[in-house]
Amino acid sequence: MTEMMNPTPEPPPPPPMVANVFLPKRGRPKGGQPPETARERLERLKSKAIAALLTEHTLAGVARRCDITTGTLRRWLQDPAFAHELAQAKEAVVSGAVRQVQEGTLSGIEVLKELAEDEDRPDHIRLGAARSLVEFGVRAVTPSEPRPVAPVAPMDPTLLGLAKRAQVWLDARNGARTVPAPPALPWNGANAHGDR
């Protein structure tokens, strides 16, 4: 009876035996491929960082996405070879975007031409399409970079007086009311309140 009151606990059963199971070591790829060398891993991380630099807004975001520190990323950005690869990647992205814009522009011009030539359309639509085509044409032939402007010499007072009289005559001929210009005030460095 005492045996029933104080039963001795039985030891837990042993864990099931696992026989000859290959557990891969950390960093070793599955499928029997040889492990990645340090140089291959570095190049993979740099390529991943370049791709992330094209899309992320912050260095911290790039570092987080690539599992590296921002210090490492900054050090890579100082490396001329890495900076060159990044510049090439940016150039490829920009040239691809420009190519897409050009392709879209050509189809847009075709649509505008169809609208401008379609006699069944209302006049205001045809006029708007024609205006857009002309504006695009002017921008296409105008150089995108500003040209240096030669300095303009002050106008001769006699020529300036003649130009003003010619403008008054043209305004009178066209029926416009001429408003005399306000008198020129000499600049003495004081503001409207007389303060300096």
MDAnalysis code that builds the backbone (N, CA, C; Angstrom):
import MDAnalysis as mda
import numpy as np

u = mda.Universe.empty(588, n_residues=196, atom_resindex=np.repeat(np.arange(196), 3), trajectory=True)
u.add_TopologyAttr("name", ["N", "CA", "C"] * 196)
u.add_TopologyAttr("resid", np.arange(1, 197))
u.add_TopologyAttr("resname", ["MET", "THR", "GLU", "MET", "MET", "ASN", "PRO", "THR", "PRO", "GLU", "PRO", "PRO", "PRO", "PRO", "PRO", "PRO", "MET", "VAL", "ALA", "ASN", "VAL", "PHE", "LEU", "PRO", "LYS", "ARG", "GLY", "ARG", "PRO", "LYS", "GLY", "GLY", "GLN", "PRO", "PRO", "GLU", "THR", "ALA", "ARG", "GLU", "ARG", "LEU", "GLU", "ARG", "LEU", "LYS", "SER", "LYS", "ALA", "ILE", "ALA", "ALA", "LEU", "LEU", "THR", "GLU", "HIS", "THR", "LEU", "ALA", "GLY", "VAL", "ALA", "ARG", "ARG", "CYS", "ASP", "ILE", "THR", "THR", "GLY", "THR", "LEU", "ARG", "ARG", "TRP", "LEU", "GLN", "ASP", "PRO", "ALA", "PHE", "ALA", "HIS", "GLU", "LEU", "ALA", "GLN", "ALA", "LYS", "GLU", "ALA", "VAL", "VAL", "SER", "GLY", "ALA", "VAL", "ARG", "GLN", "VAL", "GLN", "GLU", "GLY", "THR", "LEU", "SER", "GLY", "ILE", "GLU", "VAL", "LEU", "LYS", "GLU", "LEU", "ALA", "GLU", "ASP", "GLU", "ASP", "ARG", "PRO", "ASP", "HIS", "ILE", "ARG", "LEU", "GLY", "ALA", "ALA", "ARG", "SER", "LEU", "VAL", "GLU", "PHE", "GLY", "VAL", "ARG", "ALA", "VAL", "THR", "PRO", "SER", "GLU", "PRO", "ARG", "PRO", "VAL", "ALA", "PRO", "VAL", "ALA", "PRO", "MET", "ASP", "PRO", "THR", "LEU", "LEU", "GLY", "LEU", "ALA", "LYS", "ARG", "ALA", "GLN", "VAL", "TRP", "LEU", "ASP", "ALA", "ARG", "ASN", "GLY", "ALA", "ARG", "THR", "VAL", "PRO", "ALA", "PRO", "PRO", "ALA", "LEU", "PRO", "TRP", "ASN", "GLY", "ALA", "ASN", "ALA", "HIS", "GLY", "ASP", "ARG"])
u.atoms.positions = np.array([
    [0.783, -1.176, 0.000],
    [0.000, 0.000, 0.000],
    [0.840, 1.261, 0.000],
    [1.936, 1.179, 0.673],
    [2.842, 2.316, 0.662],
    [3.412, 2.529, -0.737],
    [3.461, 1.490, -1.498],
    [3.976, 1.640, -2.850],
    [3.039, 2.475, -3.694],
    [1.807, 2.391, -3.434],
    [0.852, 3.152, -4.225],
    [0.844, 4.613, -3.825],
    [1.149, 4.919, -2.650],
    [1.119, 6.299, -2.211],
    [2.366, 7.061, -2.666],
    [3.493, 6.482, -2.723],
    [4.723, 7.126, -3.161],
    [5.283, 6.414, -4.383],
    [4.675, 6.618, -5.504],
    [5.238, 5.941, -6.676],
    [6.526, 6.648, -7.115],
    [7.489, 5.947, -7.524],
    [8.737, 6.536, -8.009],
    [8.525, 6.939, -9.462],
    [8.913, 8.148, -9.788],
    [8.698, 8.572, -11.170],
    [9.618, 7.811, -12.115],
    [9.051, 7.504, -13.250],
    [9.847, 6.804, -14.268],
    [10.627, 7.825, -15.074],
    [11.834, 7.502, -15.500],
    [12.604, 8.442, -16.316],
    [11.914, 8.654, -17.671],
    [12.079, 9.866, -18.276],
    [11.430, 10.111, -19.578],
    [12.034, 9.217, -20.640],
    [11.265, 8.941, -21.671],
    [11.800, 8.069, -22.731],
    [12.898, 8.809, -23.503],
    [13.864, 8.119, -24.023],
    [14.955, 8.757, -24.767],
    [14.420, 9.350, -26.081],
    [15.061, 10.427, -26.564],
    [14.602, 11.007, -27.826],
    [14.824, 10.040, -28.965],
    [14.006, 10.179, -30.010],
    [14.180, 9.247, -31.133],
    [15.554, 9.448, -31.770],
    [16.126, 8.415, -32.230],
    [17.459, 8.443, -32.824],
    [17.373, 8.940, -34.268],
    [18.270, 9.846, -34.614],
    [18.358, 10.329, -35.987],
    [19.633, 9.738, -36.539],
    [19.495, 8.989, -37.585],
    [20.652, 8.288, -38.111],
    [21.180, 8.972, -39.359],
    [22.438, 9.315, -39.325],
    [23.169, 9.839, -40.480],
    [22.430, 10.927, -41.270],
    [22.034, 11.979, -40.598],
    [21.387, 13.099, -41.278],
    [22.437, 14.182, -41.461],
    [22.578, 14.679, -42.714],
    [23.543, 15.742, -42.989],
    [22.905, 17.077, -42.653],
    [23.473, 17.780, -41.702],
    [22.996, 19.098, -41.351],
    [23.966, 20.103, -41.975],
    [23.474, 20.970, -42.878],
    [24.395, 21.892, -43.539],
    [24.967, 22.904, -42.554],
    [26.221, 23.238, -42.771],
    [26.852, 24.254, -41.944],
    [26.346, 25.618, -42.385],
    [26.483, 26.591, -41.513],
    [26.002, 27.933, -41.793],
    [26.732, 28.511, -43.012],
    [25.954, 29.093, -43.937],
    [26.541, 29.740, -45.099],
    [26.747, 28.815, -46.279],
    [26.591, 27.529, -46.105],
    [26.798, 26.610, -47.212],
    [25.495, 26.462, -47.993],
    [25.527, 26.721, -49.293],
    [24.296, 26.606, -50.067],
    [23.853, 25.162, -50.186],
    [22.560, 24.975, -50.369],
    [22.007, 23.632, -50.542],
    [22.258, 23.170, -51.964],
    [22.112, 21.926, -52.189],
    [22.223, 21.376, -53.525],
    [23.615, 20.951, -53.909],
    [24.526, 20.858, -52.962],
    [25.851, 20.366, -53.257],
    [26.758, 21.372, -53.946],
    [26.358, 22.639, -54.036],
    [27.215, 23.638, -54.655],
    [28.341, 24.005, -53.699],
    [29.477, 24.399, -54.249],
    [30.577, 24.799, -53.368],
    [30.204, 26.083, -52.628],
    [30.735, 26.271, -51.457],
    [30.392, 27.477, -50.691],
    [30.892, 28.740, -51.398],
    [30.218, 29.848, -51.153],
    [30.550, 31.136, -51.741],
    [31.838, 31.670, -51.107],
    [32.771, 32.120, -51.937],
    [34.010, 32.677, -51.398],
    [33.741, 34.081, -50.867],
    [34.670, 34.596, -50.100],
    [34.524, 35.933, -49.529],
    [34.462, 36.984, -50.641],
    [35.267, 36.805, -51.676],
    [35.272, 37.759, -52.795],
    [33.935, 37.727, -53.534],
    [33.386, 36.537, -53.764],
    [32.087, 36.424, -54.440],
    [30.982, 37.067, -53.603],
    [31.039, 36.860, -52.300],
    [30.035, 37.458, -51.416],
    [30.137, 38.976, -51.439],
    [31.372, 39.499, -51.433],
    [31.579, 40.939, -51.465],
    [31.037, 41.528, -52.762],
    [31.322, 40.888, -53.885],
    [30.822, 41.379, -55.176],
    [29.297, 41.310, -55.230],
    [28.714, 40.251, -54.671],
    [27.248, 40.125, -54.645],
    [26.638, 41.238, -53.808],
    [27.243, 41.521, -52.652],
    [26.727, 42.583, -51.794],
    [26.878, 43.957, -52.447],
    [27.994, 44.170, -53.138],
    [28.189, 45.455, -53.816],
    [27.173, 45.638, -54.941],
    [26.907, 44.579, -55.691],
    [25.907, 44.659, -56.766],
    [24.529, 44.946, -56.179],
    [24.224, 44.287, -55.070],
    [22.945, 44.513, -54.398],
    [22.854, 45.956, -53.885],
    [23.973, 46.489, -53.388],
    [23.994, 47.871, -52.891],
    [23.798, 48.859, -54.032],
    [24.391, 48.601, -55.183],
    [24.218, 49.499, -56.335],
    [22.750, 49.515, -56.758],
    [22.132, 48.342, -56.818],
    [20.709, 48.288, -57.176],
    [19.862, 49.016, -56.143],
    [20.203, 48.874, -54.871],
    [19.441, 49.547, -53.816],
    [19.665, 51.055, -53.839],
    [20.874, 51.488, -54.189],
    [21.146, 52.925, -54.262],
    [20.325, 53.607, -55.347],
    [19.905, 52.868, -56.347],
    [19.095, 53.437, -57.415],
    [17.637, 53.611, -57.005],
    [17.211, 52.903, -55.955],
    [15.794, 52.955, -55.585],
    [15.531, 53.502, -54.190],
    [16.446, 53.294, -53.265],
    [16.229, 53.750, -51.889],
    [16.534, 55.237, -51.766],
    [15.927, 55.884, -50.766],
    [16.100, 57.320, -50.587],
    [17.197, 57.668, -49.591],
    [17.572, 56.736, -48.722],
    [18.572, 57.029, -47.704],
    [19.644, 55.951, -47.699],
    [20.824, 56.326, -47.194],
    [21.894, 55.337, -47.063],
    [21.522, 54.286, -46.025],
    [20.809, 54.698, -44.982],
    [20.381, 53.735, -43.966],
    [19.450, 52.692, -44.581],
    [18.560, 53.121, -45.477],
    [17.664, 52.179, -46.150],
    [18.423, 51.209, -47.031],
    [19.434, 51.705, -47.723],
    [20.269, 50.838, -48.574],
    [21.009, 49.828, -47.707],
    [21.602, 50.309, -46.622],
    [22.366, 49.420, -45.738],
    [21.465, 48.350, -45.136],
    [20.273, 48.741, -44.727],
    [19.340, 47.783, -44.143],
    [18.930, 46.729, -45.184],
    [18.699, 47.171, -46.398],
    [18.277, 46.258, -47.456],
    [19.378, 45.273, -47.839],
    [20.640, 45.695, -47.679],
    [21.771, 44.853, -48.079],
    [22.421, 44.126, -46.913],
    [21.920, 44.326, -45.709],
    [22.499, 43.705, -44.518],
    [23.952, 44.119, -44.308],
    [24.232, 45.400, -44.481],
    [25.553, 45.948, -44.212],
    [25.377, 47.198, -43.356],
    [26.486, 47.729, -42.851],
    [26.399, 48.943, -42.052],
    [26.509, 50.159, -42.971],
    [26.034, 51.295, -42.471],
    [26.150, 52.520, -43.269],
    [27.610, 52.927, -43.426],
    [28.437, 52.602, -42.448],
    [29.871, 52.887, -42.562],
    [30.491, 52.125, -43.724],
    [30.121, 50.844, -43.865],
    [30.615, 50.047, -44.990],
    [30.152, 50.656, -46.298],
    [28.893, 51.060, -46.356],
    [28.355, 51.655, -47.576],
    [29.076, 52.958, -47.916],
    [29.336, 53.773, -46.921],
    [30.070, 55.024, -47.162],
    [31.488, 54.737, -47.652],
    [32.116, 53.724, -47.095],
    [33.468, 53.359, -47.528],
    [33.443, 52.891, -48.983],
    [32.426, 52.113, -49.352],
    [32.299, 51.657, -50.733],
    [32.084, 52.844, -51.670],
    [31.300, 53.830, -51.232],
    [31.035, 54.990, -52.079],
    [32.296, 55.810, -52.326],
    [33.277, 55.718, -51.434],
    [34.549, 56.417, -51.625],
    [35.476, 55.662, -52.586],
    [35.185, 54.385, -52.814],
    [36.003, 53.559, -53.697],
    [35.731, 53.965, -55.153],
    [36.765, 54.360, -55.916],
    [36.534, 54.803, -57.302],
    [35.886, 53.735, -58.190],
    [36.247, 52.472, -58.015],
    [35.665, 51.416, -58.848],
    [34.166, 51.271, -58.562],
    [33.789, 51.301, -57.283],
    [32.378, 51.209, -56.907],
    [31.612, 52.430, -57.414],
    [32.211, 53.624, -57.250],
    [31.558, 54.849, -57.718],
    [31.372, 54.816, -59.235],
    [32.337, 54.258, -59.954],
    [32.236, 54.147, -61.412],
    [31.095, 53.202, -61.802],
    [31.011, 52.055, -61.129],
    [29.920, 51.111, -61.412],
    [28.563, 51.737, -61.101],
    [28.481, 52.490, -60.006],
    [27.237, 53.170, -59.651],
    [26.869, 54.197, -60.711],
    [27.853, 54.968, -61.190],
    [27.598, 55.969, -62.229],
    [27.103, 55.306, -63.512],
    [27.694, 54.163, -63.869],
    [27.250, 53.440, -65.063],
    [25.816, 52.944, -64.902],
    [25.479, 52.455, -63.716],
    [24.116, 51.974, -63.472],
    [23.123, 53.128, -63.548],
    [23.479, 54.276, -62.969],
    [22.598, 55.452, -63.042],
    [22.411, 55.893, -64.485],
    [23.503, 55.895, -65.248],
    [23.435, 56.301, -66.653],
    [22.532, 55.353, -67.446],
    [22.614, 54.061, -67.151],
    [21.765, 53.094, -67.841],
    [20.290, 53.328, -67.507],
    [20.001, 53.646, -66.248],
    [18.614, 53.916, -65.850],
    [18.095, 55.170, -66.543],
    [18.913, 56.213, -66.555],
    [18.491, 57.474, -67.162],
    [18.296, 57.311, -68.667],
    [19.221, 56.637, -69.328],
    [19.077, 56.466, -70.780],
    [17.855, 55.616, -71.105],
    [17.550, 54.627, -70.264],
    [16.329, 53.846, -70.477],
    [15.085, 54.692, -70.301],
    [15.103, 55.571, -69.308],
    [13.944, 56.447, -69.086],
    [13.789, 57.429, -70.240],
    [14.897, 57.982, -70.732],
    [14.836, 58.914, -71.858],
    [14.296, 58.205, -73.089],
    [14.728, 56.977, -73.312],
    [14.247, 56.206, -74.459],
    [12.733, 55.993, -74.370],
    [12.233, 55.680, -73.166],
    [10.798, 55.493, -72.993],
    [10.029, 56.791, -73.232],
    [10.581, 57.909, -72.770],
    [9.936, 59.199, -73.002],
    [9.900, 59.521, -74.490],
    [10.992, 59.251, -75.177],
    [11.022, 59.512, -76.617],
    [10.000, 58.663, -77.359],
    [9.882, 57.394, -76.983],
    [8.890, 56.534, -77.622],
    [7.479, 57.031, -77.342],
    [7.236, 57.475, -76.108],
    [5.923, 58.015, -75.767],
    [5.652, 59.321, -76.474],
    [6.709, 60.121, -76.671],
    [6.548, 61.396, -77.359],
    [6.136, 61.171, -78.805],
    [6.738, 60.192, -79.455],
    [6.385, 59.917, -80.844],
    [4.917, 59.505, -80.977],
    [4.447, 58.662, -80.078],
    [3.039, 58.263, -80.152],
    [2.133, 59.442, -79.794],
    [2.577, 60.298, -78.866],
    [1.800, 61.492, -78.520],
    [1.689, 62.449, -79.692],
    [2.771, 62.603, -80.451],
    [2.749, 63.469, -81.628],
    [1.783, 62.910, -82.672],
    [1.778, 61.606, -82.830],
    [0.842, 60.985, -83.785],
    [-0.613, 61.275, -83.388],
    [-0.901, 61.186, -82.097],
    [-2.261, 61.465, -81.627],
    [-2.616, 62.925, -81.876],
    [-1.685, 63.826, -81.564],
    [-1.939, 65.249, -81.800],
    [-2.160, 65.537, -83.286],
    [-1.369, 64.889, -84.155],
    [-1.554, 65.081, -85.599],
    [-2.931, 64.605, -86.039],
    [-3.360, 63.445, -85.523],
    [-4.684, 62.934, -85.874],
    [-5.782, 63.891, -85.417],
    [-5.642, 64.435, -84.196],
    [-6.643, 65.372, -83.682],
    [-6.669, 66.663, -84.507],
    [-5.491, 67.165, -84.862],
    [-5.426, 68.416, -85.609],
    [-5.981, 68.262, -87.023],
    [-5.840, 67.090, -87.616],
    [-6.280, 66.871, -88.996],
    [-7.710, 66.343, -89.099],
    [-8.302, 65.926, -87.989],
    [-9.654, 65.359, -88.009],
    [-10.689, 66.484, -88.134],
    [-11.299, 66.611, -89.298],
    [-12.253, 67.694, -89.544],
    [-13.577, 67.494, -88.819],
    [-13.821, 66.294, -88.305],
    [-15.059, 66.040, -87.561],
    [-14.970, 66.523, -86.117],
    [-13.776, 66.844, -85.666],
    [-13.585, 67.325, -84.283],
    [-13.965, 68.797, -84.198],
    [-14.359, 69.240, -83.000],
    [-14.623, 70.672, -82.827],
    [-13.347, 71.483, -83.040],
    [-13.564, 72.749, -83.449],
    [-12.420, 73.614, -83.766],
    [-11.490, 73.819, -82.574],
    [-12.032, 73.930, -81.351],
    [-11.156, 74.197, -80.209],
    [-10.233, 73.015, -79.914],
    [-10.674, 71.806, -80.214],
    [-9.810, 70.633, -80.016],
    [-8.727, 70.615, -81.086],
    [-9.114, 70.890, -82.324],
    [-8.132, 70.917, -83.407],
    [-7.106, 72.016, -83.179],
    [-7.582, 73.183, -82.706],
    [-6.681, 74.296, -82.435],
    [-5.712, 73.961, -81.298],
    [-6.225, 73.346, -80.226],
    [-5.363, 72.955, -79.115],
    [-4.303, 71.955, -79.546],
    [-4.679, 70.987, -80.376],
    [-3.711, 70.003, -80.857],
    [-2.665, 70.668, -81.744],
    [-3.117, 71.574, -82.625],
    [-2.166, 72.268, -83.498],
    [-1.217, 73.128, -82.673],
    [-1.739, 73.818, -81.650],
    [-0.894, 74.657, -80.802],
    [0.155, 73.801, -80.092],
    [-0.251, 72.649, -79.593],
    [0.697, 71.762, -78.914],
    [1.779, 71.276, -79.859],
    [1.389, 70.964, -81.097],
    [2.391, 70.527, -82.070],
    [3.387, 71.645, -82.373],
    [2.894, 72.871, -82.529],
    [3.787, 73.991, -82.816],
    [4.717, 74.238, -81.633],
    [4.172, 74.221, -80.405],
    [5.009, 74.430, -79.228],
    [6.084, 73.356, -79.120],
    [5.698, 72.110, -79.396],
    [6.679, 71.033, -79.340],
    [7.750, 71.238, -80.401],
    [7.340, 71.644, -81.597],
    [8.303, 71.880, -82.670],
    [9.276, 72.996, -82.335],
    [8.764, 74.062, -81.714],
    [9.647, 75.173, -81.340],
    [10.642, 74.724, -80.283],
    [10.171, 73.948, -79.297],
    [11.082, 73.465, -78.253],
    [12.108, 72.500, -78.821],
    [11.708, 71.738, -79.834],
    [12.621, 70.742, -80.394],
    [13.776, 71.403, -81.131],
    [13.539, 72.568, -81.745],
    [14.614, 73.215, -82.493],
    [15.346, 74.264, -81.674],
    [14.803, 74.640, -80.518],
    [15.464, 75.608, -79.657],
    [16.511, 74.881, -78.825],
    [17.723, 75.416, -78.766],
    [18.742, 74.733, -77.951],
    [18.325, 74.703, -76.488],
    [18.605, 73.568, -75.842],
    [18.204, 73.403, -74.448],
    [19.113, 74.169, -73.496],
    [20.346, 74.414, -73.901],
    [21.261, 75.148, -73.039],
    [21.230, 76.619, -73.427],
    [21.151, 77.496, -72.458],
    [21.109, 78.918, -72.796],
    [22.423, 79.378, -73.411],
    [22.284, 80.232, -74.391],
    [23.472, 80.789, -75.028],
    [23.942, 81.993, -74.229],
    [25.240, 82.234, -74.214],
    [25.702, 83.433, -73.504],
    [25.191, 84.684, -74.223],
    [24.748, 85.639, -73.446],
    [24.201, 86.866, -73.996],
    [25.282, 87.934, -73.937],
    [25.433, 88.627, -75.047],
    [26.415, 89.701, -75.084],
    [25.914, 90.859, -74.225],
    [26.801, 91.530, -73.530],
    [26.347, 92.657, -72.717],
    [25.740, 93.744, -73.598],
    [24.650, 94.327, -73.116],
    [23.949, 95.358, -73.873],
    [24.451, 96.710, -73.416],
    [24.818, 97.507, -74.383],
    [25.275, 98.859, -74.066],
    [24.057, 99.712, -73.718],
    [24.211, 100.688, -72.832],
    [23.078, 101.553, -72.525],
    [22.602, 102.276, -73.782],
    [21.274, 102.433, -73.882],
    [20.693, 103.033, -75.071],
    [20.951, 104.545, -75.083],
    [21.208, 105.030, -76.247],
    [21.411, 106.461, -76.443],
    [20.128, 107.206, -76.055],
    [20.188, 108.272, -75.253],
    [18.983, 108.978, -74.829],
    [18.130, 109.465, -75.994],
    [18.756, 109.828, -77.100],
    [17.990, 110.298, -78.259],
    [17.170, 109.153, -78.838],
    [17.809, 107.964, -78.957],
    [17.085, 106.805, -79.486],
    [15.991, 106.362, -78.530],
    [16.247, 106.465, -77.232],
    [15.247, 106.094, -76.242],
    [14.016, 106.992, -76.350],
    [14.234, 108.323, -76.540],
    [13.120, 109.256, -76.708],
    [12.332, 108.950, -77.965],
    [13.030, 108.621, -79.063],
    [12.342, 108.271, -80.308],
    [11.515, 107.002, -80.138],
    [12.056, 106.022, -79.427],
    [11.325, 104.769, -79.212],
    [10.062, 105.015, -78.396],
    [10.138, 105.890, -77.390],
    [8.958, 106.188, -76.577],
    [7.899, 106.899, -77.401],
    [8.328, 107.855, -78.239],
    [7.353, 108.566, -79.069],
    [6.715, 107.631, -80.087],
    [7.507, 106.689, -80.622],
    [6.955, 105.732, -81.582],
    [5.915, 104.840, -80.907],
    [6.180, 104.447, -79.671],
    [5.235, 103.610, -78.946],
    [3.929, 104.367, -78.674],
    [4.029, 105.656, -78.308],
    [2.831, 106.472, -78.075],
    [2.026, 106.584, -79.364],
    [2.717, 106.814, -80.493],
    [2.033, 106.939, -81.777],
    [1.325, 105.635, -82.138],
    [2.022, 104.463, -81.920],
    [1.398, 103.169, -82.228],
    [0.188, 102.926, -81.339],
    [0.291, 103.268, -80.065],
    [-0.841, 103.081, -79.153],
    [-2.021, 103.947, -79.582],
    [-1.753, 105.216, -80.006],
    [-2.826, 106.110, -80.435],
    [-3.464, 105.599, -81.724],
    [-2.662, 105.102, -82.616],
    [-3.184, 104.588, -83.882],
    [-4.067, 103.366, -83.657],
    [-3.711, 102.514, -82.682],
    [-4.486, 101.306, -82.388],
    [-5.639, 101.586, -81.441],
    [-5.820, 102.837, -81.046],
    [-6.940, 103.197, -80.194],
    [-6.684, 102.962, -78.723],
    [-5.474, 102.676, -78.351],
    [-5.178, 102.441, -76.939],
    [-4.974, 103.767, -76.245],
    [-5.404, 103.835, -75.027],
    [-5.213, 105.036, -74.225],
    [-3.796, 105.010, -73.670],
    [-3.082, 106.055, -73.844],
    [-1.712, 106.096, -73.334],
    [-1.718, 106.607, -71.903],
    [-0.977, 105.955, -71.089],
    [-0.837, 106.347, -69.696],
    [0.588, 106.801, -69.507],
    [0.766, 108.038, -69.045],
    [2.149, 108.487, -68.875],
    [2.850, 107.668, -67.798],
    [4.118, 107.449, -68.007],
    [4.909, 106.688, -67.041],
    [5.100, 107.525, -65.792],
    [5.174, 106.903, -64.615],
    [5.409, 107.678, -63.403],
    [6.787, 108.321, -63.480],
    [6.952, 109.486, -62.847],
    [8.258, 110.140, -62.912],
    [9.312, 109.301, -62.216],
    [10.487, 109.349, -62.763],
    [11.596, 108.598, -62.176],
    [12.061, 109.309, -60.921],
    [12.183, 108.551, -59.845],
    [12.632, 109.117, -58.581],
    [14.114, 108.805, -58.407],
    [14.876, 109.779, -57.998],
    [16.297, 109.480, -57.787],
    [16.459, 108.557, -56.581],
    [17.333, 107.650, -56.699],
    [17.576, 106.697, -55.611],
    [18.594, 107.300, -54.652],
    [18.166, 107.462, -53.405],
    [19.101, 108.027, -52.430],
    [19.372, 107.063, -51.280],
    [18.939, 105.792, -51.420],
    [19.201, 104.799, -50.387],
    [18.141, 104.772, -49.312],
    [17.155, 105.661, -49.346],
    [16.106, 105.664, -48.323],
    [14.928, 104.848, -48.815],
    [14.218, 104.200, -47.876],
    [13.039, 103.442, -48.282],
    [11.837, 104.374, -48.308],
    [10.648, 103.837, -48.486],
    [9.448, 104.659, -48.623],
    [9.141, 105.461, -47.355],
    [9.635, 105.039, -46.223],
    [9.342, 105.722, -44.948],
    [10.431, 106.722, -44.572],
    [11.428, 106.853, -45.401],
    [12.497, 107.795, -45.107],
    [13.575, 107.215, -44.212],
    [13.459, 105.924, -43.856],
    [14.480, 105.295, -43.014],
    [15.669, 104.893, -43.858],
    [16.777, 104.775, -43.210],
    [17.966, 104.281, -43.916],
    [18.279, 102.887, -43.529],
])
